[in-house]
């Protein structure tokens, strides 16, 4: 149907630089690539490698200044996008090239209904009548797997889940029947099962309409199943380019090999821990949140009566019991909203508990006096997900690490410096960085600071709440190594919360699966992957993308039918 | 185990010994502020003005109520560098005496406002729930009270007193500050580093002092530099109504408001007090900008 050999978009020697106060930043250096009709090109790289800038530069979406396209040409349907006038670009942007962004939450306008957002381009730019546009919108929503589109077009974005929002974004991108779809990390913000559904959806629609796709991602597992060609970018350069199979099976470039080897795979050797050494026990723990639409501390009625009629109880953690043995790493897995973070916080007494108790080293934490809590706090710490917001921006690394030491009088003021430097060595930070502030570090280094702070009080138990999910894959591998090293060195017990099964499989001795506030299954890592007993666990495992194109394609065919069924169910 | 590769060549040798010294935001801020010429010049001007204001009784060429009715209003001359007013009083002397009141009101009343406002707003925002609601309702009630009646009442009950004036103005100005601070704290509270501090077992007071207040400095400084001039003008307004200081004492605001009446005949009567007020406000703004940048590690370029 389409002429396969004709390149739809061919980019030649594109160079984009940013001219900032601190000098010129070479975002994209002399890169060339091409996409044919109906083909998928994946651009893979770590954050800051220029993969998004390259694509946005083509569409004139890079802010200029400071950005500047220094040279290059990009032919799309015989039009040079680089030389094209802004008006022409605008036409191409909406009609021929569409973009799907990473975070659907921020790319939809919260004040307009889905229907308005879908039909607006058609009525204003294409001169369609309103009723015509609405019919098209409904058809398109149907196509992307949204149930009851006739009603859903009157909904606002916040009424949808993340996956549904991304479906709406895809529908919006496809409304104008584009020839090229640029997907900028479309599944990074989504859960693993939702991710699998969205990937299948993109693939199906691509086949149906013969669209070319440029798929930007940092996740090689995602790319393996979807791409025909892969380009690996590093520091603005394309270091390797080729067919998906070639890249995955015979990578020539050292960096590509490093990326591939960074993907956590395999299982950890089971740590030697005594099954009878119960370190932490959680009994029938319940954490409820009260939420109501009308509640606000501002209204006088609430302030004085303290009662509210329409309180909705959210059972974030609903009757969970389990135990953690001394010296083990327990992986806690679940999708977003399953209550896994709340469970972690409840164990550390950071969130009020409705009922049940937490027994830590034979102490019932829920009965502990506030005065005693401080001394227990020292023994249990937390590592947070987002290294960008978990560090005080106004405190240098030195202060951040010295604070807990001095506050708990673990060291004298005189010895603090020595201890801080020792901590920095432990987590692999250069000593010279002590006086720097968090914003001067990369995500991985910030996470090292946060880990240093967590181990500063010499805790015995650490809750790590998605410590690597905000990081690039190579950095993720380093941080996982660091965590394993520290757990071993300091004899830590850890609860490792994650939505990423491959990470948990790599790091945990035992895995607990959570869903809707309940514990679904808890087994040793090997057993849970070999013989999952619960249907939900099976689904979760099936949805993990594999960084192996052939296996991944097989998996998708098997999983596809199951997931298509799920799509309908889960709306 | 992986080691980071980045090394700061230039500072490696300097930093190792200096790490022993305590590193605080304020120290780093001062080091950064010193590099900002405009801010340092502004600081110098303000210090000079304050010194002159303090020493006025000693160095003023005339007494502030010393009249020369024969001379009347005269333009700048050698004997009277800034001219004289309609009663023949030396303007330089009056501007110097006026600066005592204006600067004192400006700085003291603003300090009162900042102090109460920041603490009130931080506690309200950090506590949340009913404490927050109750504290902010009080702010709303005070907001709703007519400011003039409030001051008149104070004056009636406690008598006319310059200190009371500072307190009265400060007591009104802190309301806005408390609201701004509370809003900032509400968003800061969501940040994970607050939770991290809690899980480290730090006390609430430490969290407020070390984690919240340093992070709300930018809006506080900006609002303070706006408060100081408005406080000075408020004092002039109150004095004009007879609630503040009384002639023959003077302040910049009062001098300006009298100068306005005779602006066409004797322009120097408004020009000089206005000039000094403007210089002060400019200096405050530059210093405020400098401070804001200096105390925010993210804006540093070194």
Interface residues (C-beta under 8 A of the other chain):
Chain A: X21 X22 X297 X298 X303 X345 X348 X350 X373 X374 X375 X377 X378 X380 X381 X382 X384 X385 X386 X389 X390 X391 X392 X393 X394 X395 X396 X398 X399 X403 X404 X407 X408 X417 X420 X421 X428 X429 X430 X431 X432 X433 X434 X435 X437 X439 X445 X448 X450 X453 X457 X478 X481 X482 X485
Chain B: X1 X2 X3 X4 X6 X7 X8 X11 X12 X15 X16 X18 X19 X20 X23 X24 X25 X28 X128 X129 X130 X132 X133 X134 X137 X191 X192 X193 X195 X196 X197 X198 X199 X200 X201 X202 X206 X210 X211 X214 X215 X217 X295 X296 X297 X298 X301
